[in-house]
Amino acid sequence: MTDKDQKMPVNLPEVLVTSTAISDKVAGAVKRGNLRKIAPRLYSSNFIDSPETIIDRNLWIVVGQLFPGSVIGYRTALEGRPTSDGTVFLSAQNSRVVELPGLTVRLIKGSGPVKGDTEFMGSLWFASKARALLENLRPFRTGKGLVRSLGRQGVEREMEKILRVQGENVLKSLRDQARGLENALSAKKEFEQLDGIAGTLLGTRKTRLRSVEALARASGRPYDPDRIERMQILHAELHTWHSVPRPDRCASGNCLLNVAFWDAYFSNFIEGTEFEIEEAREVIFENKVPASRPADAHDIVGTFRLLSNSQEMSETFVGGPVENFLDAIKRRHSVIMYARDNVAPGQFKTTGNRAGDTIFVAPELVRGTLERGFEIYRSLNSAFARAAFVMFLVAEVHPFVDGNGRVARLMMNGELFAAEETRIIIPTVYREDYLGALRALTRQNRPSPFITMLDAAQRFTAAVDFDDLDASTVVLQTAKAFSEPYSGSLIIPD
């Protein structure tokens, strides 16, 4: 048996709080090298990790053993974790501050467990949502400037989220629960505030609100704040991105028609509307519609008509009102999806939609989220940045039942065309690179893969000569553009 094994016997817990009853045993274990002291009254059988790491890993066990019977409350109850500087707030019999390695415990004199609080980790209590909201309406600042409460704005944001995610009945029930705690917590003033916030969010009262989310809800333009936060992350990355100027060589004539053909072809292929190349050429240039696939044919024709229309693609939105932007999204969707009445062409969705684990913006939040995103889009300076942003905005909100990807890419290329820059085509072989980069941003808030993916796709598009359709077909074949994802990599022509 090694020294390491002897110092970490399996019959001792990783963390242990001493007491009078076991102090002699603990002292003996320390003397034998089986325990070490990591903080006042706190010992560990782990001799390898730092005290900070051990306490962090056993956070609530440590807090529960040191302060049994206390209630996890105030901002800790809403956030579910310590603050950024490692502080947790408890409601207890007396006020005091206890400093531990990597953790500060602030006990605030207040009520013990009340109706609705739940037992937690055997020796603690967790404040109910109603209690936590009332406690967070009590502003209080510690000597170091740390706020124990999220305050009025934080409570408004939390209540708006409850309404947005869980619905009116849950918010009403929460208000009723808070009313029942008014006396037990001596929180008459706090309940009056909570009642006013709930009523204003529900549209039955008028109280002055402070948080942006609650104000938007009360004004009839609620939005998805998580999506807007993600868009702000993308905005920050795009703001510092130095895009390479790639002038558009296909602004008119046959070159415009040919590049629009390939754009429409690949954009629909990505979404499962697949045609052989010759078949797609017949559909678009000869109006030959397969009898068995009229709707599919119209999808690709509608996309092509928009992408090849110089006037349509030259429309800019930066200096105009948001209504022009929203109208363009709807109009372009109606043209692409004209043959599919079941997806309500040109109309925002009325039921939720999702792709795998990703749940898109709720129907009632679509307009407000697009409006907020539009304001961010307008602040970007380069055409590439605006194109990337608007593509993600439409894709992330997913405002329609179907056809969102095609509209998103069309909006992106419209932004580039209007600035006389090369559009971005996503070939079939590049589909997983495209989707993977979108997932990295949507699920992990990582914008860099998304931006570099679009930059590479634009570099590819700029390297292809589209003056002759047959010649461009050969170039695309050589570049592996038509290959299935995972069967090869896109080759950018010299």
C-alpha positions in Angstrom: 0.0 0.0 0.0 1.4 3.4 -1.0 1.6 6.5 1.2 -1.1 8.0 -0.9 -3.4 5.1 -0.1 -2.7 5.3 3.6 -3.6 9.0 3.8 -6.9 8.5 2.0 -8.6 5.6 3.8 -12.0 4.6 2.3 -13.8 4.7 5.6 -13.3 8.4 6.1 -15.4 11.0 4.1 -13.6 13.6 2.0 -14.9 16.4 4.2 -15.7 16.2 7.9 -16.9 18.9 10.4 -15.6 18.3 13.9 -17.7 18.6 17.1 -17.2 18.1 20.8 -18.5 14.5 20.5 -15.9 13.5 17.9 -13.0 15.9 18.6 -10.8 13.3 20.1 -11.3 10.9 17.2 -10.6 13.6 14.7 -7.4 14.6 16.6 -6.3 11.0 16.5 -7.0 10.7 12.8 -5.0 13.9 12.2 -2.1 12.5 14.2 -2.1 9.3 12.3 -2.1 11.2 9.0 -5.6 10.1 8.0 -7.1 13.6 8.1 -5.9 17.1 7.6 -7.4 20.5 8.7 -8.4 22.6 5.8 -10.5 25.3 7.6 -11.8 26.0 11.2 -13.7 22.9 12.3 -13.3 21.4 8.8 -11.1 18.4 8.0 -10.5 16.3 4.9 -9.1 12.9 4.1 -8.0 14.2 0.7 -4.3 15.2 0.9 -3.9 16.0 -2.8 -6.4 18.6 -3.9 -6.4 22.1 -2.6 -8.9 23.1 0.2 -10.7 25.4 -2.3 -11.2 22.5 -4.7 -12.4 20.2 -1.9 -14.9 22.7 -0.5 -16.2 23.6 -4.0 -16.7 19.9 -4.8 -18.6 19.4 -1.5 -20.2 22.8 -1.3 -23.6 22.0 0.2 -22.3 19.2 2.4 -19.8 21.6 4.0 -22.4 24.4 4.3 -25.0 22.0 5.7 -22.6 20.5 8.3 -21.4 23.9 9.4 -24.8 25.6 9.5 -27.5 23.0 10.0 -31.1 24.2 9.9 -30.2 27.3 7.8 -32.2 28.3 4.8 -30.5 28.9 1.4 -32.1 32.2 0.5 -31.8 35.6 -1.1 -30.0 35.6 -4.5 -28.4 32.2 -3.8 -31.9 30.7 -3.8 -32.7 32.2 -7.3 -29.3 31.6 -8.8 -28.7 28.2 -7.3 -25.0 28.7 -6.9 -22.5 31.0 -5.2 -21.9 34.5 -6.6 -19.0 35.2 -8.9 -16.7 35.9 -5.9 -17.7 32.7 -4.1 -20.4 33.9 -1.7 -23.6 32.1 -0.5 -26.4 33.7 1.5 -28.3 31.9 4.2 -31.2 32.9 6.4 -30.3 31.9 10.0 -30.9 32.7 13.7 -28.1 35.3 13.8 -26.1 37.4 11.3 -22.4 36.6 10.8 -19.8 36.1 8.1 -17.7 32.9 7.8 -14.7 32.8 5.5 -13.6 29.5 4.2 -11.0 28.7 1.4 -12.7 29.9 -1.8 -16.0 30.4 -0.1 -17.7 33.1 2.0 -20.9 32.2 3.9 -23.1 35.2 4.9 -25.7 34.3 7.4 -28.5 36.9 7.7 -30.8 37.0 10.7 -34.3 35.9 9.5 -37.0 33.3 9.5 -36.3 29.7 9.6 -38.1 27.3 7.3 -41.6 28.4 6.2 -44.3 26.8 4.1 -43.0 25.9 0.7 -39.3 25.6 1.6 -37.9 22.2 0.9 -35.3 20.1 2.8 -32.0 20.0 1.1 -28.9 17.7 1.6 -30.3 16.4 4.8 -29.5 19.4 7.0 -30.3 22.5 5.0 -33.5 24.1 3.6 -34.0 25.6 0.2 -36.2 28.7 0.0 -39.2 28.4 -2.2 -39.4 30.5 -5.3 -42.0 32.7 -3.7 -39.9 33.3 -0.6 -36.8 33.9 -2.7 -38.5 36.5 -4.8 -39.7 38.4 -1.7 -36.3 38.2 -0.1 -34.7 39.6 -3.3 -37.0 42.6 -3.1 -35.2 43.6 0.1 -32.2 45.7 -1.1 -29.1 45.2 1.1 -25.4 45.8 0.5 -22.6 44.3 2.5 -19.6 46.2 3.7 -17.7 45.1 0.7 -20.4 46.4 -1.7 -21.7 42.9 -2.5 -25.5 42.8 -2.9 -27.3 39.9 -1.3 -30.4 40.6 -3.3 -31.0 40.8 -7.0 -33.3 43.8 -6.4 -36.3 45.0 -8.3 -34.8 44.5 -11.8 -33.6 41.0 -11.0 -37.0 40.0 -9.6 -38.7 41.5 -12.7 -36.5 39.5 -15.0 -37.1 36.3 -13.0 -40.9 36.8 -13.0 -40.9 37.6 -16.8 -39.0 34.4 -17.4 -41.5 32.4 -15.4 -44.3 33.9 -17.4 -42.4 33.3 -20.7 -41.4 29.7 -20.0 -44.0 28.4 -17.7 -47.1 30.5 -18.4 -49.7 32.6 -16.7 -51.0 30.0 -14.3 -47.6 29.4 -12.8 -47.0 33.1 -12.2 -50.4 33.5 -10.7 -49.8 30.6 -8.4 -46.5 32.0 -7.4 -48.1 35.3 -6.5 -50.7 33.4 -4.3 -47.9 31.6 -2.5 -46.1 34.8 -1.9 -49.3 36.3 -0.4 -49.4 33.4 2.0 -45.8 34.2 3.2 -46.4 37.9 3.7 -46.9 37.7 7.5 -44.4 34.8 8.2 -41.6 36.8 6.6 -42.8 40.3 7.6 -42.7 41.1 4.0 -45.8 43.4 3.4 -43.9 46.0 1.3 -42.1 43.3 -0.6 -45.4 41.5 -1.5 -47.0 44.8 -2.6 -44.1 45.2 -5.1 -44.3 41.5 -6.2 -48.1 41.8 -6.7 -47.7 44.9 -8.8 -45.0 43.4 -11.0 -47.1 40.2 -11.6 -50.2 42.2 -12.4 -48.4 44.5 -14.8 -46.8 41.5 -16.6 -50.2 39.9 -16.8 -51.7 43.0 -18.2 -54.2 43.6 -15.3 -52.4 46.4 -13.5 -50.0 49.3 -14.3 -46.9 49.5 -12.2 -43.7 51.2 -13.2 -41.2 48.5 -14.3 -37.4 48.7 -14.6 -36.0 45.7 -16.3 -35.8 45.7 -20.1 -37.4 42.2 -20.4 -40.3 43.2 -18.2 -40.8 46.5 -20.0 -40.8 44.7 -23.4 -43.4 42.2 -22.1 -45.7 45.0 -20.8 -45.4 46.9 -24.0 -46.6 43.9 -26.0 -43.2 43.1 -27.6 -41.8 40.3 -25.4 -38.5 38.8 -26.6 -36.2 35.9 -25.8 -33.3 37.4 -23.7 -31.2 34.3 -23.9 -31.2 34.5 -27.7 -30.4 38.3 -27.6 -27.5 37.6 -25.2 -26.2 35.0 -27.7 -26.5 37.5 -30.5 -24.6 40.1 -28.5 -21.8 37.5 -28.2 -21.8 37.1 -32.0 -21.9 40.9 -32.4 -18.8 41.4 -30.2 -16.9 38.8 -32.3 -18.0 40.2 -35.6 -17.2 43.8 -34.5 -13.5 42.8 -34.2 -13.4 40.5 -37.3 -11.3 41.8 -40.2 -13.2 40.6 -43.2 -11.3 40.2 -46.5 -12.8 42.3 -49.3 -14.1 40.0 -52.1 -15.8 42.0 -54.8 -18.8 40.5 -56.6 -17.9 39.4 -60.1 -21.5 38.2 -60.8 -23.7 41.3 -60.4 -25.4 41.0 -63.8 -25.9 38.9 -66.9 -25.3 35.2 -67.3 -22.9 35.2 -64.4 -25.6 36.5 -62.0 -28.1 33.8 -63.3 -25.5 31.0 -63.0 -24.4 31.9 -59.4 -28.0 32.3 -58.4 -28.7 28.8 -59.8 -26.0 27.2 -57.8 -27.0 29.2 -54.7 -30.6 28.0 -55.0 -29.5 24.5 -55.9 -27.3 24.0 -52.8 -29.5 26.0 -50.4 -32.4 23.6 -51.2 -30.2 20.5 -51.3 -29.2 21.3 -47.7 -32.8 21.3 -46.6 -33.6 17.9 -48.3 -35.1 19.3 -51.6 -32.7 17.3 -53.8 -32.5 17.3 -57.6 -30.0 16.0 -60.0 -28.1 18.8 -61.6 -29.7 18.4 -65.1 -33.1 18.1 -63.6 -32.6 21.3 -61.6 -31.5 23.1 -64.8 -34.6 22.0 -66.5 -36.8 23.1 -63.7 -35.2 26.5 -63.4 -34.3 27.4 -67.0 -36.9 25.5 -68.9 -39.8 25.6 -66.5 -40.1 21.8 -66.7 -41.8 20.7 -63.5 -41.7 17.0 -62.5 -45.2 15.8 -62.2 -44.5 13.9 -59.0 -42.7 16.9 -57.3 -44.4 20.2 -58.1 -43.9 21.6 -54.6 -40.2 20.7 -54.5 -39.8 22.3 -58.0 -41.4 25.5 -56.8 -39.1 25.7 -53.8 -36.0 25.8 -56.0 -37.6 28.0 -58.6 -38.8 30.5 -55.9 -35.4 30.6 -54.3 -33.8 31.2 -57.7 -36.2 34.0 -58.7 -35.3 35.9 -55.6 -31.5 35.3 -55.8 -31.4 36.3 -59.4 -33.5 39.5 -59.0 -31.0 42.4 -58.8 -33.7 44.8 -57.4 -34.8 42.3 -54.7 -31.2 41.5 -53.7 -30.1 45.1 -53.6 -32.5 46.1 -50.9 -30.8 47.3 -47.8 -32.2 47.7 -44.3 -29.6 49.4 -42.2 -31.0 52.9 -42.5 -34.6 52.0 -42.6 -37.3 51.0 -40.0 -37.5 47.5 -38.7 -40.9 47.0 -40.5 -39.0 47.0 -43.9 -36.8 44.2 -42.5 -39.7 42.2 -41.2 -41.7 42.7 -44.4 -38.7 41.4 -46.5 -38.4 38.3 -44.4 -42.1 37.5 -44.8 -42.1 38.4 -48.5 -39.1 36.2 -49.4 -40.5 33.3 -47.4 -43.9 33.6 -49.2 -42.1 33.4 -52.6 -40.0 30.4 -51.7 -42.7 28.4 -49.9 -45.6 29.5 -52.2 -46.6 26.0 -53.2 -46.7 24.8 -49.6 -49.9 26.1 -48.0 -49.4 23.8 -44.9 -46.4 26.0 -43.8 -48.3 29.3 -44.0 -46.1 31.1 -46.6 -45.2 34.6 -45.5 -46.7 34.2 -42.0 -44.8 33.9 -38.7 -45.3 30.6 -36.9 -48.1 30.1 -34.4 -46.8 26.9 -32.8 -43.3 26.1 -31.5 -40.7 24.3 -33.5 -37.4 22.6 -32.8 -34.5 20.7 -34.4 -33.1 17.9 -32.3 -32.3 19.2 -28.9 -32.6 22.8 -30.0 -35.9 24.5 -29.2 -36.4 27.7 -31.2 -37.9 31.0 -30.1 -41.5 30.7 -29.0 -44.1 32.1 -31.4 -45.1 35.0 -29.1 -41.5 36.1 -28.8 -40.6 36.0 -32.6 -41.4 39.5 -33.5 -39.9 41.1 -30.4 -36.7 39.0 -30.7 -36.3 39.9 -34.4 -36.8 43.5 -33.5 -34.1 43.4 -30.8 -31.8 41.5 -33.1 -32.4 44.0 -35.9 -31.1 46.8 -33.6 -27.9 44.8 -33.0 -27.5 44.1 -36.8 -27.8 47.8 -37.6 -24.7 48.6 -35.5 -22.3 46.5 -37.5 -20.1 48.3 -40.0 -19.0 45.7 -42.6 -21.2 43.9 -45.1 -19.7 40.5 -44.2 -20.5 41.1 -40.5 -24.1 42.2 -41.2 -24.5 39.2 -43.5 -23.3 36.7 -41.0 -25.4 38.3 -38.2 -28.6 38.5 -40.2 -28.2 34.8 -41.3 -27.8 33.7 -37.7 -30.6 36.0 -36.5 -33.2 34.3 -38.8 -31.8 30.8 -38.3 -31.8 31.2 -34.5 -35.3 32.7 -34.2 -36.7 30.3 -36.8 -39.8 32.5 -37.3 -41.5 30.2 -39.8 -42.9 26.7 -39.7 -40.5 25.6 -42.5 -38.1 27.3 -44.9 -36.1 29.2 -42.3 -32.7 28.1 -43.5 -33.3 29.1 -47.1 -34.6 32.5 -45.9 -31.7 33.0 -43.6 -29.1 32.3 -46.3 -31.0 34.5 -48.8 -31.0 37.4 -46.3 -27.3 36.8 -45.8 -26.6 36.9 -49.6 -28.8 39.9 -50.1 -26.7 41.8 -47.6 -23.6 40.9 -49.6 -25.1 41.6 -53.0 -26.3 45.0 -51.9 -22.7 45.8 -50.9 -21.3 44.4 -54.2 -19.5 41.6 -52.4 -19.3 38.0 -53.2 -22.1 35.9 -51.9 -21.7 32.8 -49.7 -22.7 29.4 -51.1 -22.8 26.4 -48.9 -22.0 23.3 -51.0 -23.4 19.9 -50.1 -20.0 18.6 -48.9 -19.8 21.6 -46.6 -23.2 21.0 -45.0 -21.9 19.5 -41.7 -19.3 22.2 -41.3 -22.1 24.7 -41.7 -24.5 23.0 -39.3 -21.7 22.2 -36.8 -20.7 25.9 -36.7 -24.3 26.9 -36.1 -24.6 24.4 -33.3 -21.4 25.7 -31.7 -22.9 29.1 -31.5 -26.4 28.0 -30.6 -25.5 25.5 -27.9 -22.1 26.7 -26.7 -22.1 30.4 -27.4 -18.9 30.0 -29.5 -19.1 32.4 -32.5 -15.6 31.9 -33.9 -16.3 28.6 -35.8 -19.4 30.2 -37.3 -17.6 33.2 -38.6 -14.6 31.3 -39.9 -16.9 28.8 -41.6 -18.7 31.5 -43.5 -15.4 33.2 -44.4 -14.2 29.9 -45.9 -17.4 29.5 -47.8 -17.2 33.0 -49.3 -13.5 32.4 -50.2 -14.7 29.2 -52.0 -17.5 31.1 -53.9 -15.1 33.9 -54.9 -12.7 31.3 -56.4 -15.2 29.8 -58.8 -15.8 31.3 -62.2 -19.5 31.3 -62.8 -19.5 32.9 -66.3 -20.3 29.6 -68.0 -22.7 27.1 -66.3 -21.2 24.0 -67.8 -17.6 25.1 -66.9 -18.6 26.0 -63.3 -20.2 22.5 -63.0 -16.8 20.9 -63.8 -15.1 23.2 -61.3 -17.6 22.4 -58.6 -17.2 18.7 -59.2 -13.4 19.0 -59.0 -13.9 20.8 -55.7 -16.0 17.9 -54.3 -18.9 20.4 -53.8 -21.5 17.7 -54.7 -20.1 15.0 -52.4 -22.0 13.9 -49.4 -20.8 15.3 -46.0 -18.1 13.1 -44.4 -17.2 11.6 -47.8 -14.6 14.3 -48.5 -13.5 17.9 -47.9 -14.3 21.0 -49.9 -11.4 21.9 -52.1 -11.1 25.6 -52.8 -9.9 26.3 -56.3 -6.6 28.1 -56.9 
